[in-house]
Amino acid sequence: MIMKKSWVHLKFNEFVSNRCQPDNPLIHLCMLKGQDMALAHNLGFPRIGRDHELRARHWQVQKDIGIELLPVGDFAWFDQPFDLSWAQLFDEVAQATALGHAVKPVVIGPLTYLWQGETNGGVDKLERLDGLLPLYDQHLNRLAALGVEWVQIDEPALAEDLPQDWKNAYERVYNILQRAPLKKLIATYSGGLGGNLGLAANLPVDGLHIDLVQAPDQYVTILDRLPAYKVLSLGLVDGVNAAPCNLGHTLDLLHDAHERLGERLWLAPSCALLRCPLDLAVQKCQEVAVLAAALEQNRAAA
């Protein structure tokens, strides 16, 4: 275990020293910030367990690159039992805010949690929903009391072919969870919204993230369906493959999106980077930050 930890520290130092030096022109570009510049954020970073020191360094490298809203608690919801107490999430929020970071806690949505879970003795998965909702409501209110402004709620099940009773459940769930006094970003990925696009666009939340790498065709439709108050986060940087995005093509789309959305435009990788090698995750965060800064630079020069 000690050897593994030492190797992680060594590789992290190597990636940071190569990519995040103060004289790196990418970093200078990302320091440009206009009042209504598209916000660069990240859906999730590679997991490191409970190492507080390394976790803090992961946050700092994202911030130095130009990620403005840092994911915290993005460790907790996959490949391990669901912690109903959200204890580690609250621990991370406290640590990150004490370090002065602007944070965006990440939680798995209650319906995706049930959709992806196993059927217990033939019981309808949705029958467990009423037991989960009070916990979500309680924990979201606690995050608000800790000063959290935004929470990211992962709902990739919205990219699935959902039966009508599940679609109805989405409307009911988020009408209940909207009472918690913090802003909610629904994150969808691993495909397009398809027949759930109207449902996702009109849920009573403050923002929606869509995957434009696997489903670029949904861009035009979502702009037409999105309420005028809602943030739209565009997943334009491939969060799975190493190939960088096409800057010229992507900037054309971003100019159009900014004309329509203004400060409601956010940029992110297409999905969370939890399973990426660390160097690839750093590269993808850089791409997001550079896109945001290049958009601002081009607008300023126009």
N, C-alpha and C positions, 0 to 999 in steps of 0.2 A: 504493500500500500504506500509506503514511504517513497519507494522508487517511482511509482506512478505519479505521485504528487510532484516530485522533483522534476520529472520529465515534462509535465504540464506547465509548470512555472518556466522552465527553460524555453519551451517552444513559444509560450506566450510572449516572453521577453524578445525573442527573435522576431516574431511577427510585428510587434509594436515598434521595435527599433527600425525595421525595414520600411514600414508603411506610414508611421505617424510622427516622423521627425518634423520639427517646426519649420524647416526649410523646404518641406515637401509642397510643391505648387498646388496639389490637390487640397491640402489643408488650408492654404491661403484662400483658394477659391471658395471653400466652404465657410469661411468666416464672413463672407458677404451676407448681409441680412437686411432685407427691406421690411417695411412695416407689414405688408401683406404677402410676403414671400411664402411659398408653399412650405408647410411644416414637414420636416424629415423625421420619421419615427421608425421603429423596428418592432416586429411582432414577437420576437423571441430570439435569444442568443444561446450558444451551446451550453449545456448544463455542466455544473461543476460540483454538485452536492452542497455540503454545508461549510465549505471553506470560505470564511468571511473575508479574508484578505484577498484571495483571488477573485472572489465575486466583486469586490469593490474595484479591482483593477479592470475587470471586464466592463463595468459600467463606465469607468473613466475613459477607456479607449473608445467606446462608442461616442461618448460626449465629445472627446477631442476630435474625432472624425467629423462630427457635425450632426449627430443624431440628437434631436432636441427633447424628445420624450422617450425616456428609457423604459423598456419592459422590465418589470420585477415580478417575481413569483412564476416566471415562465418555465420553471423547473418541474412543476408539481403535478401536471395533469395527465401525463402520458407515461405508459409503461410502468406504472406503480399504483398501488391502491389509492383510492380517492380519500383524502383527508377531510373529513367533514368539519374539522375545527378551523381549517385554513391557517394553522398556527405558523407554519414556515413563511407563508405569504406575509402575514403581519410582521414577522421578524425582518423580512427583507425590506418591507416598506419603511420600517423604523430605521434600519441601517442606511438605506439609500437617501432618505430625506435628511438624516443627520449629516450626511456628507454633502448636502446642498444640491442634490439632483432633482430635476423635474421627472416624476415617475408616472408610469402607467401600469398598475397592477394587471396581471393577466390571469383570467380564470376560464375554465371550460364552462360553456353554457349548459344549463340544466338539461335541455332537450338533446343536445349532442351527447352529453354524458349518458343519458338513458338510451339513446339510439345506438350508441356504440357498445353498450354493456350487454351482458349475457341475459338471456331470458331465465327467470328464476321459477322453475317448476311450472312452466306454462302460463305464469301470470303476465298479463298485459303490462308491458314496460311503463306505459303511461299511468298506470295505477300507483306508481311510486312517486309521481310528480308532486302530489300534494304534501308529501313528507319532506321534499327537498326545498320547496319555495320559501317556507319560513326561515330556513338556514341561510339561503341566498340573501333574502331581505335583511336579515340580521347582520350578516357579514358585510354587505354593501353599505349599510348604514355605519358600521364601524369604520370602514375605509373612509367614508365621508368625514367622520369625526376626527380621523387622523390627518385631515387636510388634503386628501386625494381629490383631484379635480376630475380626472378621466380614469375609467377602468375599461380594459379590453376584455370582451366576452367572446370567446371563440365558439362559433357555431358553424363548423364545416358541414354539419348535417344538412344545411340549407342548400348545399350543392348536390344533394341526393334526390331521388325521385320519392317524395314524401307522400304517404297516404293523406287523405283529407283530414282525418282526426288529428294527425300531427301538425298539419298546417293550422288548424283551429287552436291547437295547444300553444303554438308560437304566439298567436295574438293574445291569448289569455295570459301567458307567462309574462310577457313584456309590458302588458298593461298593469300587472301587479308590481313588477320590479322597477318600473319607472318612478315609483314613489320615493325610492332612495335618492337623497339629494346630492348626486354626483352625476357627471356626464358618462354616457355609455357608448362605446364603439363596438358594434357587432363585427367580428372578423370572420369572413368566409374565404375559403381557399380550396385547393385541390380540385378545381373545376369551376364551371360557370353555374349561375343560379338557375338557369333554365326556366322551368315553369314556376319557380319560387321567387322570381325576380321582383314581381310586384309586391309580394308578401314581405320580402326582405327590405325593400325600399321604404315601405310604409310602416314598419314596426315603430312603436313610440320610443325611439332612442335618439341619441344626438349625432351618431355617425355610423357609417358603413364602410367596411373594407372589402374590396373585390379583387379577385385574381385575374389580371389581364394578360398573364403569361399563358396560362392554359385556356383561357376563354376571352380572347381580345374582342370578339364580336359583341360582347355585352356592354361595351363602353357607351355606345350611342344610346341604347335603350335605357340604361340606368340614368344617364343624364336627363333624359326626358321624364323619367318617373320619380326622380328624387325630390322630396319636398325642399322648399327654398331655404329652410333653416338648417339643413343637415349637412355635416361634414361628409365628404367623399374621399376615402383613402384609396389610392390607385396602386395596386401591386404590379409594378412595371419591371422590377428587377427580379430575374429568375432566382428563386430561393433554393433551387435544387441543383441546377447545372452550373458548371464553372464558367461557361462562355459569358462574357459581359454583354450587356444590352446594347443595342444599336442607338448611340447617342443622338444622331441626327433624326432618325425616325421618331424616337421617343420624345424628343423636344418638340417636334411638330404637334404631337398629340397633347403634350403638356401645355403648350401655348393655347390651344383650343380649350382645354379644360380650365385653365386659369381665367380665360375670358368669360367662361360660364360661371365659375365657382368663386373666384377671388380667394379670400383668405380661408374659405371652406375647403380648399384643396390640400390634401395631405399626400405624402409619398412614402412608400415602404417596399420591402421585398414582397414577392407574391405570397409567401407563406413564412411561418416561423423558421428560424435557422437552427433549431434545436439539434438536428442530426448532422449538421454540416461540420466538417473539420474547421478548426479555429481560424486558419488562414483564409479559408473561403468565406466564413462568416464576416470577417473583417473586410474582405474585398467587397462583399455585397452591401455592407453598411456604407462603405466609401462610395459605391455607385449611387446609392440613394441620395447621399449628401451632395455629391457632385451634380446630380440631376437638379436638385433643388436650387443649388447655387448657380448653375448654368442658366436655368430658367430666369432667375433674378437678373443675372448679368446681361442676358440677351434683351430682357425687357427694359433695363436701364439704358442700353445702347440704342434702343429703337427710337 
